[in-house]
Amino acid sequence: MKIEYDPSRDLLYVYFAEPTKKVAQTKTIMPGVHADFDKSGKIMGIEVIDASEIIGDEVDVKLPAHAKS
């Protein structure tokens, strides 16, 4: 998993797959939040537009100790 934030555009992207892999479909989860999927339907990433408005000023991501990458 990789997380990128662009403060100039207030854009957050969470990668669950390699960034070079091609997106086959994007679904809007809620206004400003979009999920990208590959051709088999596996989630590749989540994009949050206007991230500071949607998730607040501080982002805290916690994974369980047994999480696989």
matplotlib code that plots the C-alpha trace (Angstrom):
import matplotlib.pyplot as plt

x = [0.0, 1.2, -0.3, 0.3, -1.0, -0.7, -1.3, -1.4, -4.5, -5.7, -5.7, -5.2, -4.6, -4.3, -2.7, -3.5, -1.8, 1.2, 0.6, 1.6, -1.3, -4.1, -7.5, -10.5, -13.3, -13.8, -16.8, -17.9, -18.2, -19.5, -19.0, -15.2, -14.3, -13.6, -12.5, -10.5, -10.7, -8.8, -10.5, -11.1, -12.9, -10.0, -9.7, -6.6, -6.9, -9.0, -8.9, -10.1, -10.7, -10.7, -9.2, -9.0, -12.7, -13.7, -11.3, -10.2, -6.8, -5.0, -4.8, -4.2, -3.9, -3.5, -3.1, -3.4, -0.1, -0.9, -1.8, -0.3, 1.2]
y = [0.0, 3.5, 6.8, 10.1, 13.5, 16.6, 19.6, 22.1, 20.2, 18.8, 15.4, 12.1, 8.8, 5.4, 2.7, -0.9, -2.0, -0.9, 2.7, 1.5, -1.0, 0.1, 1.1, -0.5, 1.1, 4.0, 4.1, 7.1, 6.1, 9.5, 13.0, 13.5, 9.9, 7.5, 3.9, 2.5, -1.2, -3.4, -5.5, -8.4, -6.1, -6.0, -2.6, -0.7, 2.5, 5.3, 8.9, 11.7, 15.1, 18.1, 15.6, 18.1, 18.9, 15.2, 13.6, 16.6, 18.2, 15.1, 11.7, 8.7, 5.3, 2.2, -1.4, -4.5, -6.2, -9.2, -7.1, -8.4, -6.0]
z = [0.0, -0.8, 0.2, -1.7, -0.8, -3.1, -0.8, -3.8, -5.2, -1.8, -3.4, -1.5, -3.3, -1.5, -3.8, -3.2, -6.4, -8.4, -9.7, -13.2, -13.4, -15.7, -14.2, -15.9, -13.9, -11.4, -9.1, -7.1, -3.4, -2.3, -3.6, -3.9, -3.2, -6.0, -6.1, -9.0, -10.0, -12.4, -15.1, -12.7, -10.2, -7.7, -6.0, -7.0, -5.2, -3.6, -4.6, -2.3, -3.9, -1.5, 1.1, 4.0, 3.7, 3.6, 6.1, 8.1, 8.7, 9.9, 8.2, 10.4, 8.7, 10.9, 9.6, 11.7, 12.6, 10.4, 7.3, 4.0, 1.5]

ax = plt.figure().add_subplot(projection="3d")
ax.plot(x, y, z, "-o")
ax.set_aspect("equal")
plt.show()
